[in-house]
Amino acid sequence: MTRPLPSLFAVVPAGRAWHLLNDEVGVGWVIVGKLFAHKRPRLIPVYDNVVRCAIGKPEAGSVWTSLDQLLQDPEIVGRLDRLDGLAGLPAEVSPLWVLDVVLWMRHRGDHRLRGCGGLR
């Protein structure tokens, strides 16, 4: 039986900074996530109530690790590249950013209708 690896989120500098701001300073997790995503859009996704509701809370590790694994799937990356091309997005828009926008746009209407925890 293999032992689970430590969460990447817990050991990378961004993960440590996220925990510091969220746990120690008291900045809410959505605000910390959006701040980090704005600062490093090719590396860190926006993870808010709508996206968390759309993809679910990761069972193990972090959402960063889960999305990284998702972006290893050539079919998903190909679909994101096609959307990027159709939209004519600038080069600085990463597949991660496209995925985040797709998830948010796809789920926000259902999110409101279902009375999920976000968009209050």
Buried (B, 14 or more C-beta within 10 A) or exposed (E): EEEEEEBBBEEBEBBEEBBEBBEEEEBEBBEBBBBBBEEEBEBBBBBBBBBBBBBEEBEEBBBBBBBBEBBEEEEEBEBBEEBBEEEEBEEEBBBBBBBBBBBBEEBBEEBEEEEBEBEE
